[in-house]
Amino acid sequence: MKLLEGKTALITGAARGIGKALALKFASEGANIAFTDLVIDEIG
């Protein structure tokens, strides 16, 4: 079982920098991710 399995995280500023790193790490640990950013073109 992964560390964050069954948990949900809301991450703001997820298109770049710390927000992006957190989103990727949380997802790799099994979390469901809801994210947003003002710069929509960078969200991939």
C-alpha positions as CSV (number, residue, x, y, z in Angstrom):
1,M,0.0,0.0,0.0
2,K,1.3,3.4,-0.9
3,L,1.7,6.2,1.6
4,L,-1.1,8.4,0.4
5,E,-3.4,5.8,-1.1
6,G,-7.1,6.8,-0.6
7,K,-6.2,10.4,0.2
8,T,-7.1,13.5,-1.9
9,A,-4.8,16.5,-2.3
10,L,-5.8,19.9,-3.7
11,I,-2.7,21.6,-5.1
12,T,-2.6,25.2,-6.3
13,G,0.2,26.4,-8.6
14,A,0.6,22.9,-10.0
15,A,1.9,23.9,-13.5
16,R,5.4,24.5,-12.4
17,G,7.9,24.6,-9.6
18,I,7.1,23.3,-6.1
19,G,3.4,22.8,-7.0
20,K,4.3,20.6,-9.9
21,A,6.8,18.6,-7.9
22,L,4.2,18.1,-5.1
23,A,1.5,17.0,-7.6
24,L,3.9,14.4,-9.2
25,K,5.1,13.1,-5.9
26,F,1.7,12.9,-4.3
27,A,0.4,11.0,-7.4
28,S,3.3,8.6,-7.3
29,E,2.4,7.9,-3.7
30,G,-1.2,7.0,-4.6
31,A,-3.1,10.2,-3.9
32,N,-6.0,11.5,-5.9
33,I,-5.0,15.0,-7.2
34,A,-7.1,18.0,-7.8
35,F,-5.0,20.9,-9.1
36,T,-5.2,24.4,-10.5
37,D,-2.9,27.1,-11.8
38,L,-3.2,30.5,-13.5
39,V,-0.9,29.4,-16.3
40,I,-3.0,26.7,-17.9
41,D,-0.6,26.2,-20.9
42,E,2.1,24.7,-18.7
43,I,-0.1,22.0,-17.1
44,G,0.8,18.8,-18.8
